[in-house]
Amino acid sequence: MAEITDEQWRALRAAIDHARSGRGRPITDMRRTVEGIVWRLRNGARWRAVPETFGPWARVAHLHIRWSRLGVWERTFEYL
């Protein structure tokens, strides 16, 4: 279930890498998790409704919330 095209992902991945501090654990399967965030935002669903194909809903929610608090999304969109 792809929410982001390969071309969009390349641009978004570069922006996310630029915006992140580089600290912390590496994110396994970042694209799948980010696509889960995009799916949830497009559908207006609750976090628990995120399909399992995007990984555990709690991991998807946690990443979105953490990046929101740290300003990663704002820096990502500024970079784009």
N, C-alpha and C positions, 0 to 999 in steps of 0.2 A: 504494500500500500504506500505509494510514493506521494507525498504532499509537496515535495520540492523537486524541480527538475535538476539534472546533473549540473547544468550551467548555473542555475540559481545557487545550488549548494556550493559550487566552487567559490563564488563571490561571497556568499554568506560565511563560509568556513574561514576565508581569509580575513573577513571583518571580525569574526568572533575571536580568532587567534590574536588579532591585533588588540582587541578590547580586553581580553583576559589578562590577569596579572601574571600568569605563568606559574603561580604557586598552587599547591594542593595536588590531589591525586589526578592522574590523567583520566579523562572521561572515556569509558569504553563505549564504542558505537555511538558517538556523538550525533551523527546524522539521524539515526533512528530516534534518539531521544528528542532532538530538536523538531523532527517531523511530528512527534507526538504532541509537542507544545503547539505547533502550528495547527494540527488537527483540532485540538481542544479549543483554541481561540477562534478558528473558523466556524466551529459548530456550536459554540456557546455551551458546551456540555460541562458537567461536573468532572473533576479530576478522575474520580472513580470510574467514569464512563470511557476513559481513553482505552482504545482497543489494545489487547495484549501484544499485538504485532509491533507496537512501539516500545515494548518493554513494560516492566511493572509501573503502574500508574503513579505510585508513590515516588519512584525515581524521577519520572518525568516532572511531576509537580515540584519536587524538591529542587531540581535544577532550575526550573523557571523562577521559583520564589527566591532562591539564593542569588541568581544572577540579577534579578530585579533589585534586590537589596544592595548588591555591590555595584550597581550601575553598569553592568556589562551590556545590557540591551541598549541603553542610551548611547554608550560609546560605539557599539556595533552599528547603530543606525547613523550616527554622525560620520563614521568611517565610510559607510556606503554612500 
